[in-house]
Amino acid sequence: MERKDIKLAVAAGVVLIVFAVLILNDGLEKLGRLGTIGGQIADNLAHASHGDPRPLSEMTVEHIEATTGSTNVVEASELPKAFVPMKKYTHPPFKLGACNVCHASRASKPAAITTHTVAQLCYTCHEPKKHIDKRMAALDCNKCHSPHQADRKKLLRNKVIEKRCPVGKFK
């Protein structure tokens, strides 16, 4: 057997084992939802590069629809229970099921982000007006903002009482 064939056989075996484990753990419902959302992700990001930097003014549902050619919106019934009920304000990639704009598609850590820090990830699309210094680079935007959805504008979490973002204003 050639090395290429061995790798292919091992990959197929891993896929079969994962599928069997999901079935044994009553994971068919989750697998179905994952398949639906995965299909939307593939459809939504068919023409967008992973982590494509965009200015804040372009980070809209309309921009993502224009870039990907998709108008699909994730239905609440397809989301994990932690995200239901849907909130008033949603982050456009979340709303369109474009999870891999922010998350790496790794089976071992499905919620892992694509960068080393949350701030690096946020600054990929959302550009502060002033230069990013070390303090700003170390901030965790998720402490004040929900990366998925929230009931307050600017995706602010309910516990936030500050009037200004420590990073400042964004472009």
Backbone as a ProteinNet text record, in pm:
[ID]
protein_1_A
[PRIMARY]
MERKDIKLAVAAGVVLIVFAVLILNDGLEKLGRLGTIGGQIADNLAHASHGDPRPLSEMTVEHIEATTGSTNVVEASELPKAFVPMKKYTHPPFKLGACNVCHASRASKPAAITTHTVAQLCYTCHEPKKHIDKRMAALDCNKCHSPHQADRKKLLRNKVIEKRCPVGKFK
[TERTIARY]
83	0	87.4	49.5	125.1	89.2	179	160.7	32.2	2.5	-117.8	-242.9	-243.1	-357.1	-374.9	-265.1	-271.6	-333.8	-291.1	-346.8	-496.5	-536.2	-676.8	-757.9	-705.1	-773.7	-786.4	-681.9	-685.8	-789.3	-791.7	-888.9	-1031.6	-1055.5	-1189	-1227.9	-1132.4	-1158.2	-1194.2	-1123.9	-1151.6	-1292	-1329.3	-1462.4	-1568.9	-1547.7	-1643.9	-1654.3	-1542.9	-1544	-1619.3	-1592	-1661.1	-1810.9	-1848	-1989.3	-2054	-1986.6	-2038.9	-2056.2	-1959.7	-1968.8	-2088.2	-2107.6	-2222	-2353.8	-2364.3	-2487.1	-2509.6	-2404.6	-2417.5	-2451.9	-2412	-2438.6	-2562.8	-2654.7	-2779.7	-2750.9	-2655.8	-2613.2	-2671.2	-2769.3	-2824.1	-2889.6	-2961.2	-3023.8	-2917.2	-2812.7	-2704.2	-2632.8	-2611.2	-2544.2	-2626	-2758.3	-2845	-2836.2	-2840.4	-2827.6	-2691.1	-2587.4	-2452.1	-2440.5	-2503.9	-2501.9	-2571.1	-2684.5	-2758.2	-2676	-2622.8	-2542.7	-2414.7	-2352.9	-2231.6	-2257	-2373.7	-2410	-2425.8	-2486.2	-2502.3	-2367.1	-2278.6	-2145.1	-2075.2	-2080.2	-2015.2	-2076.4	-2208.4	-2277.1	-2242.4	-2245.6	-2220.1	-2076.9	-1982.6	-1842.1	-1775.9	-1855.7	-1800.9	-1699.2	-1720.2	-1630.9	-1551.2	-1566.6	-1495.5	-1376	-1264.7	-1148.1	-1157.9	-1101.1	-1108.3	-1036	-1105.6	-1045	-1020.7	-1096.8	-1080.7	-1105.2	-1003.1	-1023	-1115.1	-1213.5	-1307.5	-1321.2	-1334.5	-1360.9	-1500	-1520.5	-1647	-1764.6	-1744.7	-1854.7	-1904.1	-1818.3	-1858.2	-1905.6	-1889.3	-1925.1	-2074.1	-2151.9	-2296.9	-2351.9	-2475.6	-2541.7	-2540	-2565	-2567.1	-2431.8	-2321.7	-2187.6	-2161.7	-2196	-2172.8	-2257.5	-2381.4	-2466.1	-2407.6	-2358.7	-2300.7	-2172.3	-2092.7	-1965.6	-1986	-2081.7	-2100.5	-2209	-2293.4	-2403.6	-2517	-2516.8	-2617.7	-2705.2	-2831.7	-2922.6	-2975.9	-2912.4	-2955.7	-2935.3	-3029.6	-3018.3	-3041.7	-2961.3	-2974.7	-3107.2	-3180.1	-3305.4	-3274.6	-3350.4	-3328.9	-3337	-3420.2	-3435.6	-3309.2	-3221.4	-3098.6	-2981.8	-2999.4	-2890.4	-2881.5	-2761.1	-2750.3	-2837.9	-2885.3	-2978.2	-2924.1	-2792.1	-2732	-2762.5	-2796.1	-2821.2	-2969.9	-3055.9	-3199.2	-3254.5	-3343.2	-3405.1	-3311	-3336.6	-3256.5	-3277.9	-3170.6	-3176.8	-3201.3	-3220	-3257	-3147.3	-3019.7	-2908.2	-2819	-2780.1	-2693.3	-2571.2	-2459.8	-2337.1	-2360.3	-2337.9	-2371.7	-2317.8	-2191.3	-2148.4	-2228.2	-2264.6	-2345.3	-2482.7	-2544.2	-2678.7	-2682.2	-2574.5	-2570.1	-2511.7	-2478.8	-2422.3	-2280.1	-2211.7	-2074	-1977.3	-1994.3	-1918.1	-1766.7	-1724.6	-1580.1	-1513.5	-1586.5	-1520.9	-1437.5	-1488.8	-1422.1	-1368.2	-1432.8	-1397.2	-1324	-1223.2	-1150.7	-1236.1	-1235	-1315.6	-1233.1	-1211.6	-1138.2	-1234	-1235.3	-1326.6	-1292.9	-1163.2	-1123.4	-1163.4	-1165.7	-1203.9	-1292.3	-1420.8	-1506.3	-1530.6	-1512.7	-1536.4	-1407.1	-1294.9	-1166.9	-1170.1	-1114.9	-1111.2	-988.6	-988.5	-883.9	-756.1	-756.7	-638.7	-595.1	-481.2	-430.6	-511.6	-561.7	-639.1	-771.3	-865.6	-995.2	-976.7	-893.1	-871.6	-818.3	-722.8	-670	-783.4	-871.1	-982.4	-1075.2	-1112.6	-1204.1	-1143.4	-1013.5	-946.8	-926	-954	-946.2	-1051.4	-1170.2	-1279.2	-1311.4	-1298.5	-1333.5	-1204.9	-1185.1	-1060.4	-1076.6	-1001.1	-1004.9	-950.9	-1000	-953.7	-809.8	-768.4	-630.5	-545.7	-414.8	-319.8	-340.2	-334.6	-351.5	-221.7	-225.6	-106.3	-112.4	-11.4	-4.3	-123.6	-166.9	-281.6	-408	-428.7	-546.3	-540.6	-421.3	-404.4	-431.2	-415.6	-434.2	-578.7	-662.9	-800.9	-881.5	-979	-1071.5	-1204.8	-1233.9	-1356.5	-1481.3	-1472.4	-1586.8	-1629.5	-1545.7	-1586.5	-1703.3	-1707.6	-1815.7	-1913.7	-1863.5	-1945.1	-1967.5	-2088.7	-2117.1	-2073.3	-1999.2	-1955.9	-2066.3	-2179.8	-2286.4	-2412.3	-2471.8	-2597.2	-2617.1	-2698.3	-2724.6	-2855.2	-2905.5	-3026.8	-2996.7	-2867.6	-2828.3	-2749.2	-2756.9	-2680.8	-2532	-2461.5	-2316.6	-2284.2	-2384.1	-2370.9	-2318.7	-2355.7	-2311.2	-2381.5	-2304.9	-2361.2	-2442.3	-2539.4	-2627.4	-2552.8	-2444.2	-2371.9	-2283.3	-2263	-2171.4	-2236	-2162.4	-2214	-2126.3	-2008.6	-1919.7	-1987.9	-1955.7	-2014.1	-1928.3	-1797.3	-1705.5	-1624.4	-1591.7	-1506.6	-1361.8	-1287.6	-1148.9	-1059.5	-1101.2	-1022.5	-1048	-1165.5	-1200.8	-1303.8	-1305.4	-1401.6	-1344.1	-1435	-1395	-1429.8	-1355.3	-1377.6	-1510.4
-118.2	0	124.4	220.4	344.9	433.3	524.4	613.7	695.7	740.3	819	736.8	609.8	522.6	496	483.6	460.8	581.4	701.7	823.6	834	799	804.2	704	585.6	482.5	523.4	582.7	628.6	739.6	835.1	944.9	891	795.8	736.7	663.8	594.1	524.6	619.9	731.4	832.7	888.9	918.5	970.7	869.6	743.6	639.5	625.4	633.3	622.3	740	861.7	980	967.3	924.4	906.7	803.1	692	586.4	636.8	713.2	767.9	862.1	945.6	1037.7	961.7	855.3	776.9	709.8	652	583.3	679.6	802.3	902	984.4	928.8	997.4	1132.9	1134.9	1260.4	1287.4	1208.6	1230.7	1368.1	1412.1	1544.1	1653.2	1641.9	1739.9	1733.7	1613.2	1598.3	1662.8	1647.1	1709.5	1860.5	1919.1	2065.1	2110.5	2035.2	2069.7	2065.5	1966.3	1956.5	2074.2	2115.3	2229.8	2357.4	2381.7	2502.3	2494.7	2377	2360.3	2390.7	2347.5	2377.1	2526.6	2594.7	2739.4	2809.1	2759	2817.9	2804.9	2685.9	2664.3	2754.1	2765.3	2850.1	2996.7	3040.8	3181.2	3223.8	3132.9	3170.2	3116.6	3079.8	3021.3	3112.7	3242.7	3336.5	3424.8	3404.1	3488.2	3412.4	3481.5	3415.6	3416.5	3315.8	3299.5	3415.2	3484.2	3595.7	3718.3	3731.4	3844.1	3975.5	4063.4	4188.9	4284.2	4335.6	4432.2	4548.7	4669.3	4781.1	4765.9	4825	4813.9	4857.2	4958.5	5008.7	4902.7	4805.8	4700.6	4574.3	4565.5	4444.5	4445.1	4427.7	4427.8	4300.8	4272.5	4157.1	4172.8	4294.6	4319.3	4289.1	4329.8	4303.2	4153.1	4081.3	3937.1	3871.1	3915.7	3860.3	3888.9	4011.8	4047.3	3968.9	3947.5	3877	3728.9	3669.9	3525.4	3484.4	3579.1	3545.8	3475.1	3476.4	3404.5	3500.5	3465.3	3541.4	3453.3	3338.6	3249	3314.1	3294.4	3339.6	3216.6	3199.8	3084.3	3093.7	2985.3	2977.3	2939.5	2994.1	2966.1	2816.8	2744.9	2600.9	2522.4	2581	2513.9	2541.7	2633.9	2674.1	2585.1	2574.8	2506.2	2577.5	2503.2	2557.7	2680.9	2693.4	2807.8	2939.8	2937.5	3059.2	3092.1	3011.6	3032.1	3082.8	3179.9	3246.4	3349.1	3380	3479.1	3615.3	3692.6	3824.8	3931.4	4054.5	4165.6	4200.3	4200.4	4238.2	4116.3	4096.1	3982.1	4027.9	3960.3	3984.3	3925.8	3999.6	3950	3810.2	3777	3640.2	3533.3	3561.2	3468.1	3452.3	3562.8	3559.7	3480.5	3489.8	3420	3279.7	3236.5	3102.2	3092.2	3206.1	3208.1	3193.4	3086.7	3066.2	3065.9	3012.1	3001.3	3131.7	3243.3	3373.6	3395.2	3346.3	3365.1	3235.9	3123.7	2997.3	2903.6	2835.1	2733.3	2607.7	2539.5	2418.3	2297.3	2285.8	2171.1	2088	1957.5	1870.3	1866.9	1877.6	1868.6	1992.4	2108.6	2233.6	2313.7	2275.3	2341.1	2489	2538	2679.9	2761.6	2700.1	2770.9	2882.1	2997.1	3108.4	3095.7	3171.5	3157.8	3234.2	3313.7	3392	3355.5	3409.2	3378.9	3447.7	3567.3	3640.2	3689.3	3716	3769	3904.6	3990.3	4123.7	4114.2	4025.5	4009.1	3973.3	3886.3	3843.8	3961.5	4035.4	4148.4	4255.3	4282.3	4386.4	4345	4220.3	4177.5	4249.8	4268.1	4335.1	4472.9	4489.7	4614.5	4690.7	4802	4876.6	4997.4	5001.9	5121.4	5242.3	5361	5482.9	5515.1	5480.5	5509.6	5383	5401.8	5291.4	5192	5064.7	4960.7	4946.7	4984.6	4969.2	4835.7	4807	4678.3	4656.9	4762.4	4751.2	4713.1	4778.7	4749.5	4608.5	4565.4	4432.5	4322.2	4352.3	4251.7	4244.9	4339.8	4342	4224.1	4181.3	4076.9	4144.8	4167.3	4236.4	4165.6	4032.3	3952.9	3985.8	4055.3	4091	4189.5	4273.9	4372.7	4339.9	4280.7	4254.5	4104.9	4070	3932.1	3911.9	3806.3	3786.7	3731	3694.8	3634.3	3720.3	3747.6	3822.6	3883.7	3989.8	4057.8	4135.7	4178.2	4258.7	4408.3	4445.1	4585.9	4617.6	4744.5	4788.5	4763.8	4753.1	4726.2	4593.5	4505.7	4372.5	4377.5	4482.8	4495.5	4393.1	4335.3	4241.3	4320.2	4257.8	4324.8	4375.3	4308.8	4348	4471.6	4516.7	4628.3	4760.3	4837.8	4968.4	5083.5	5052.4	5156.3	5231.3	5359	5442.6	5445.3	5417.3	5423.2	5295.2	5257.1	5142.5	5182.2	5098.6	5134.6	5146.5	5087.6	5097	5231	5285	5410.1	5389.8	5479.6	5471.1	5387.7	5335.1	5250.7	5318.5	5283.8	5340.5	5294.9
0	0	0	-83.9	-88.1	30.1	61.3	176.3	163.8	42.2	17.1	48.7	9.5	35.2	184	256.7	401.1	470.4	431.8	490.2	462.4	341	304	385.9	404	482.3	629.1	684.3	823.1	838.4	746.2	751.9	743.9	655	642.7	771.2	831.1	957.4	1068.9	1076.9	1180.4	1161.5	1038.8	1011	1053.1	1021.8	1060.2	1211.3	1281.4	1427.7	1489	1441.1	1492.5	1467.8	1349.3	1315.9	1407.4	1431.8	1519.5	1662.4	1711.9	1847.3	1857.8	1756.8	1758.7	1762.7	1685.2	1682.4	1817.4	1873.8	2002.5	2115.4	2105	2208.7	2177.7	2101.3	2068.1	2004.2	1914.2	1854.4	1717.6	1675.8	1541.8	1528.3	1631.6	1626.3	1615.6	1698.5	1694.9	1560.7	1510	1381.7	1270.1	1277.6	1177.3	1181.3	1304	1318	1270.5	1308.2	1266	1114.2	1052.6	906.8	840.8	896.3	841.7	852.6	973.7	994	911.1	905.5	823.9	677.4	628	489.3	467.6	565.9	554.6	560.4	646.6	653.7	519.2	461.9	331.7	225.3	227	129.8	150.6	275.9	307	279.3	298.2	285.8	159.3	61.4	-60.4	-128.5	-117	-184.9	-90	40.9	137.7	194.1	209.9	267.4	418.6	482	627.7	695.3	783.5	855.1	768.5	661.9	570	643.6	652.3	725.8	651.1	722.2	664.4	760.3	710.4	801.6	861.6	977.9	1049.1	962.7	879.8	796.8	697.7	664.2	571.1	641.7	772.8	845.7	874.8	770.3	781.3	718.8	747.3	685.6	533.2	486.7	342.4	278.5	346.9	294	286.3	392.2	391.9	283.3	268	162.8	24.3	4.2	-125.1	-151.7	-48.5	-63.6	-89.1	-19.4	-28	-125.1	-163.9	-252.9	-182	-50.2	25.7	105.6	114.4	198.8	311.5	332.8	440.4	575.6	664	801.8	888.7	990	1077.4	1151.8	1152.5	1226.8	1371	1465.9	1608	1637	1562.8	1585.6	1550	1470.8	1429.3	1522.6	1616	1704.1	1826.8	1885.2	2014	2117.4	2216.1	2315.9	2387.5	2399.4	2468.9	2398	2269.9	2193.6	2178.1	2236.8	2223	2356.2	2359.7	2245.9	2183.3	2056.1	1986.6	2052.6	2056.4	2118.1	2011.6	2055.8	1967.7	1866.4	1910.1	1822.9	1799.8	1675.4	1644.2	1565.2	1587.2	1511.8	1372.8	1265.6	1131.5	1097.3	1127.2	1093.5	1169.1	1293.2	1371.3	1308.3	1271.9	1215.1	1085.2	1007.4	878.8	889.8	1010.5	1026	975.8	963.8	915.2	1033	1108.5	1232.1	1209.5	1093.3	1073.4	1030.4	1033.4	1022	1148.2	1262	1391	1451.8	1421.6	1485.9	1391.5	1446.3	1371.1	1366.6	1256.6	1244.6	1286.9	1417.1	1472.3	1555.5	1530.4	1604.2	1753.4	1787.1	1927.1	2006.1	1941.2	2007.1	1911.5	1900	1800.9	1825	1946.8	1973.8	1969.8	1935.9	1933.6	1829.3	1865.4	1770.6	1679.6	1571.5	1469.5	1502	1608.8	1645.8	1787.1	1830.1	1963.9	2073.4	2046.3	2147.3	2088.1	2175.5	2132.5	2066	2125.3	2068	1924.7	1899.9	1763.5	1667.3	1712.6	1628.3	1598.4	1701.3	1682.5	1592.6	1610.8	1532.7	1387	1353.8	1214.9	1131.4	1189.4	1117.9	1173.4	1303	1369.3	1400.1	1331.9	1343.7	1436	1545.9	1631.9	1555.3	1588.3	1522.8	1558.6	1681.9	1721	1711.1	1711.8	1701.6	1816	1786	1887.9	1966.6	2094.2	2178.3	2253	2335	2405.9	2496.5	2564.2	2655.3	2578.3	2464.6	2383	2325.9	2287.1	2227.9	2328.5	2457.5	2561.8	2612.4	2572.7	2622.2	2567.4	2644.6	2601.7	2573.1	2447.6	2407.7	2460.8	2478.2	2524	2666.8	2742.8	2878.7	2876.8	2775.4	2764.1	2650.6	2544	2425.6	2407.6	2365.9	2330.4	2185.7	2154.8	2016.2	1926.1	1983.7	1905.2	1899.3	2015.7	2018.8	2156.6	2160.8	2288.4	2278.4	2393.3	2397.5	2390.7	2399.3	2396.8	2269.5	2224.8	2107.9	2127.7	2018.1	2016.4	2084.4	2090.6	2150.1	2292.9	2366.2	2504.5	2592.7	2682.9	2779.9	2883.4	2944.1	3040.9	3163.4	3201.9	3323.6	3304.7	3181.9	3154.3	3194.4	3275.9	3318.9	3268.4	3213.3	3161.8	3047.7	3036.3	2931.1	2805	2820.4	2706.2	2696.2	2573.9	2549.8	2582.3	2653.6	2686.5	2563.1	2452.8	2328.8	2260.5	2278.4	2213	2104.5	2009.8	1899.7	1785.4	1704	1590.5	1459.7	1354.5	1220.6	1167.1
[MASK]
+++++++++++++++++++++++++++++++++++++++++++++++++++++++++++++++++++++++++++++++++++++++++++++++++++++++++++++++++++++++++++++++++++++++++++++++++++++++++++++++++++++++++++

